[in-house]
Amino acid sequence: MKGVPLLALTVVGVTLARRRERGWLESALRSEVERGTLSTVELGLLLDPTARRRSRRDVRARAGAGAARLLKRLQREQVNLAMIKTRVETEDDPDLERHRQYCRSLRNALMAVPGAVLWASSPQAR
Amino acid sequence: MRPMEASPGFRRGWGRQTSLFQFRRPAFWAYAVVVGGTGVFAVGAQSAFRQISPSGWALSWLLLAIYALPVFLAVYFLDLYEREPLSLVFGAVVWGAVAATTLAGIGNQGWGLVVARIGTPEFAARWTAALTAPFVEETLKVIGLVLLVLIATEEWDDVMDGFVYGAVCGLGFAVVEDVFYFIGVFGGSPSAVLAGFYVRVVSSGLYGHVLYTALSGMGIAYFVSLAGEVPIRRRVLVAGGYSWPPWPGTSSGIRRGSTCSPREWKDSATGCSSRWLRR
């Protein structure tokens, strides 16, 4: 029982820290939405871990485990894109541009799977 | 060349990754020397425990692996976006497990003598562990975190980072300390190890050290990562607020002190006899 207040304090601290990180991620990727590197829906999924897991489950159900793996990789690379953005100095940095292309290619590969296209147009994906 | 758009809330440098092995930083060498030196003692202690009771020692590590692995993974994966470099994470674990435990053993013993000199031996036997051990242990774990800050300052860019490093440092400490208790205090036989596991891990509250050091880590991270954004007074206040965990440790020690007889304290090097722990 003596650990409960400490646990509560830790949970509050971690929740606040995660909210702050979500804000940073959103601000790093907002301009990428305008560029078309990722959609508003995809950004929303990245910001909500539960929705992110649910999206993978939906894709697995509709398009199979391979597509779910591809979506997981796409989401990880979109987060990496945000990390690269915070490291580089210019919007057209070669590393950043390369990673944008990579994310687009992953998304195209995912959309080539029939079930995944259905998922992308489903209300859950929106 | 278009400069990076500075949208509100944009955190420059967030995604930077650094490893533990910063050979040009004195803090890395301080870390390496302390871990290397205390590592010799720690390996010697584990080897002695293994000789006392090979089966009990193996069971201790097995039980503690079952206890530690899920929390390690949970802590590591809670950091959703910018996962910490594994070299630094394991560096924090090793500091907690090797350096902090070994130095805490020496420190607690030394402070025990000081308290005995100031008060009566009876008072020292009853209160030493309660009055000094939490401060010694928390201070040593925090020193490890401060060294990690000095080794890889740019990695400490958020409170979440402090949580991860602090929690895994506390986890390393808790595991090695528990092995010591299971063999050195409870006796080391497999049944004694199981009793020790129940008393120290299950019924005494899971992950105490993890929480204490996680909070200290969050305080340090708050202080470091918000330099230049938040006035130093506020940073000191908030960091201090996060880093009060030695106090709950002390209060539990006081409760422990008030329920043990001096003889029970003398029974063990750490001041907690197996008789009391088995109650």
HADDOCK unambig.tbl for C-alpha pairs under 7 A between the chains (distance, minus, plus):
assign (segid A and resid 3 and name CA) (segid B and resid 205 and name CA) 6.45 0.50 0.50
assign (segid A and resid 3 and name CA) (segid B and resid 208 and name CA) 6.56 0.50 0.50
assign (segid A and resid 6 and name CA) (segid B and resid 211 and name CA) 6.60 0.50 0.50
assign (segid A and resid 7 and name CA) (segid B and resid 211 and name CA) 6.68 0.50 0.50
assign (segid A and resid 10 and name CA) (segid B and resid 215 and name CA) 6.40 0.50 0.50
assign (segid A and resid 14 and name CA) (segid B and resid 160 and name CA) 6.28 0.50 0.50
assign (segid A and resid 17 and name CA) (segid B and resid 159 and name CA) 5.74 0.50 0.50
assign (segid A and resid 17 and name CA) (segid B and resid 160 and name CA) 5.51 0.50 0.50
assign (segid A and resid 23 and name CA) (segid B and resid 9 and name CA) 6.78 0.50 0.50
assign (segid A and resid 24 and name CA) (segid B and resid 9 and name CA) 5.87 0.50 0.50
assign (segid A and resid 24 and name CA) (segid B and resid 10 and name CA) 5.60 0.50 0.50
assign (segid A and resid 24 and name CA) (segid B and resid 11 and name CA) 5.88 0.50 0.50
assign (segid A and resid 27 and name CA) (segid B and resid 7 and name CA) 6.18 0.50 0.50
assign (segid A and resid 27 and name CA) (segid B and resid 8 and name CA) 6.73 0.50 0.50
assign (segid A and resid 27 and name CA) (segid B and resid 9 and name CA) 5.94 0.50 0.50
assign (segid A and resid 27 and name CA) (segid B and resid 10 and name CA) 5.28 0.50 0.50
assign (segid A and resid 28 and name CA) (segid B and resid 10 and name CA) 5.85 0.50 0.50
assign (segid A and resid 79 and name CA) (segid B and resid 81 and name CA) 6.42 0.50 0.50
assign (segid A and resid 83 and name CA) (segid B and resid 14 and name CA) 6.55 0.50 0.50
assign (segid A and resid 83 and name CA) (segid B and resid 15 and name CA) 4.09 0.50 0.50
assign (segid A and resid 84 and name CA) (segid B and resid 15 and name CA) 6.25 0.50 0.50
assign (segid A and resid 86 and name CA) (segid B and resid 11 and name CA) 6.38 0.50 0.50
assign (segid A and resid 86 and name CA) (segid B and resid 12 and name CA) 4.63 0.50 0.50
assign (segid A and resid 86 and name CA) (segid B and resid 13 and name CA) 4.98 0.50 0.50
assign (segid A and resid 86 and name CA) (segid B and resid 14 and name CA) 5.69 0.50 0.50
assign (segid A and resid 86 and name CA) (segid B and resid 15 and name CA) 5.77 0.50 0.50
assign (segid A and resid 87 and name CA) (segid B and resid 12 and name CA) 6.50 0.50 0.50
assign (segid A and resid 87 and name CA) (segid B and resid 13 and name CA) 4.94 0.50 0.50
assign (segid A and resid 87 and name CA) (segid B and resid 15 and name CA) 5.95 0.50 0.50
assign (segid A and resid 87 and name CA) (segid B and resid 16 and name CA) 6.02 0.50 0.50
assign (segid A and resid 89 and name CA) (segid B and resid 3 and name CA) 6.21 0.50 0.50
assign (segid A and resid 89 and name CA) (segid B and resid 4 and name CA) 5.77 0.50 0.50
assign (segid A and resid 90 and name CA) (segid B and resid 1 and name CA) 6.27 0.50 0.50
assign (segid A and resid 90 and name CA) (segid B and resid 2 and name CA) 5.34 0.50 0.50
assign (segid A and resid 90 and name CA) (segid B and resid 3 and name CA) 4.23 0.50 0.50
assign (segid A and resid 90 and name CA) (segid B and resid 4 and name CA) 4.58 0.50 0.50
assign (segid A and resid 91 and name CA) (segid B and resid 2 and name CA) 5.44 0.50 0.50
assign (segid A and resid 91 and name CA) (segid B and resid 3 and name CA) 5.79 0.50 0.50
assign (segid A and resid 91 and name CA) (segid B and resid 4 and name CA) 4.85 0.50 0.50
assign (segid A and resid 92 and name CA) (segid B and resid 1 and name CA) 6.28 0.50 0.50
assign (segid A and resid 92 and name CA) (segid B and resid 2 and name CA) 6.33 0.50 0.50
